[in-house]
Amino acid sequence: MPASTAEITFEIRVDFKGFDRLYHLVLDGNTPVSEGWFRTLKTTGAGYTVAMAPKKGLAYEPGKTYRLCIGTQNPEAVQMSSNNYPCMADFVFVFQEKS
């Protein structure tokens, strides 16, 4: 999947039965770099895709470790700093640019 310092595209192959939208976060530690509500319905193939751009003034850094966390709530409803955000899927990755 394409990845640049300005956008990462994920192909997600988790079946979130009963949810057609979930909150997706790319985290640097517990700090959201990118976040938003995305549709989780699969159209064709084994997964769905999500393109996530970092917040204004931020960029993904090559070689840096991030987490993709997918949950049912906006994190403002939960204290992120205390690690209480319930991730239904939690994936740690090292960012590398790809075309």
ABEGO torsion letter per residue (X at the ends): XBBBAABBBBBBABBBBGBABBBBBBBBEABBABBEBBBABBABEABBBBBBBBBBGBBBBBGBBBBBBBBABBAAABBAAAGABBBABBBBBBBBBBX
